[in-house]
Amino acid sequence: MGLAFFLGNMSNRFSINTDQHRRIQAAFFVMFIGVAIGLYFLNQPLLKRFHIVLPTFIVILASGTIFPNCYGSALQQFPNFSGTVSSVMTMVFV
């Protein structure tokens, strides 16, 4: 799952030239796809480990794309409270 978060961060870095709003919309769409795949797998008669890992991997990958954008926006709005912003953002993310 750490690899998924890392790949999400790297995809965010490589798409830095695109609009932030568009990147966040795309990440939410990918999250929706991950949840849809997970719901599809729940209807399967035999639930395997892959059926749990794949949707989780997809959702964490999209979270890795969204988190740096939201973190940077929060720090930009409250530069004097960087420690508080950091703790609140981490709590919200977890």
C-alpha positions as CSV (number, residue, x, y, z in Angstrom):
1,M,0.0,0.0,0.0
2,G,3.0,2.3,0.5
3,L,3.9,1.7,-3.1
4,A,0.4,2.8,-4.1
5,F,0.7,6.1,-2.2
6,F,4.2,6.6,-3.7
7,L,2.9,6.0,-7.2
8,G,0.1,8.4,-6.6
9,N,2.5,11.1,-5.5
10,M,4.7,10.5,-8.5
11,S,1.7,10.7,-10.8
12,N,0.8,14.0,-9.2
13,R,4.4,15.2,-9.8
14,F,4.4,14.2,-13.5
15,S,1.1,15.9,-14.1
16,I,2.1,19.2,-12.5
17,N,1.5,21.1,-15.7
18,T,-2.2,20.3,-15.6
19,D,-4.8,22.2,-13.6
20,Q,-5.0,21.3,-9.9
21,H,-8.8,21.1,-10.1
22,R,-8.7,18.7,-13.0
23,R,-6.1,16.4,-11.2
24,I,-8.4,16.2,-8.1
25,Q,-11.4,15.4,-10.3
26,A,-9.5,12.7,-12.0
27,A,-8.3,11.2,-8.7
28,F,-11.9,11.2,-7.4
29,F,-13.0,9.4,-10.5
30,V,-10.2,6.8,-10.0
31,M,-11.4,6.4,-6.4
32,F,-14.9,5.8,-7.6
33,I,-13.6,3.2,-10.0
34,G,-11.8,1.5,-7.1
35,V,-14.9,1.4,-4.9
36,A,-17.0,0.1,-7.9
37,I,-14.5,-2.7,-8.4
38,G,-14.6,-3.5,-4.7
39,L,-18.4,-3.7,-4.7
40,Y,-18.3,-5.9,-7.8
41,F,-15.8,-8.3,-6.0
42,L,-18.1,-8.4,-2.9
43,N,-20.7,-10.1,-5.1
44,Q,-18.3,-12.9,-6.1
45,P,-19.0,-16.3,-4.5
46,L,-15.4,-16.8,-3.5
47,L,-13.6,-13.8,-2.0
48,K,-9.8,-14.0,-2.5
49,R,-7.1,-11.7,-1.2
50,F,-6.7,-10.1,-4.6
51,H,-10.4,-9.0,-4.4
52,I,-9.5,-6.9,-1.3
53,V,-6.0,-5.7,-2.3
54,L,-6.8,-4.4,-5.8
55,P,-9.6,-1.9,-4.8
56,T,-7.6,-0.8,-1.8
57,F,-4.5,-0.2,-4.0
58,I,-6.5,1.9,-6.4
59,V,-8.1,4.0,-3.7
60,I,-4.8,4.6,-2.0
61,L,-3.2,5.5,-5.4
62,A,-5.8,8.2,-5.9
63,S,-5.4,9.4,-2.4
64,G,-1.7,9.8,-3.0
65,T,-2.5,12.0,-5.9
66,I,-5.0,14.2,-3.9
67,F,-3.1,14.5,-0.6
68,P,-0.2,16.7,-1.7
69,N,-2.5,19.1,-3.4
70,C,-4.8,19.5,-0.4
71,Y,-1.8,19.7,1.9
72,G,-0.1,22.4,-0.1
73,S,-3.4,24.4,-0.3
74,A,-3.9,24.2,3.5
75,L,-0.3,25.3,4.1
76,Q,-0.8,28.2,1.7
77,Q,-3.9,29.4,3.5
78,F,-2.3,29.2,7.0
79,P,1.5,29.8,6.7
80,N,1.9,30.8,10.4
81,F,0.2,27.6,11.7
82,S,2.2,25.1,9.7
83,G,2.4,22.6,12.6
84,T,-1.3,22.8,13.3
85,V,-2.1,22.4,9.6
86,S,0.2,19.4,9.3
87,S,-1.5,17.6,12.3
88,V,-5.0,18.4,11.1
89,M,-4.3,17.3,7.5
90,T,-2.7,14.1,8.7
91,M,-5.7,13.4,11.0
92,V,-8.2,14.0,8.2
93,F,-6.2,11.8,5.8
94,V,-6.0,8.9,8.2
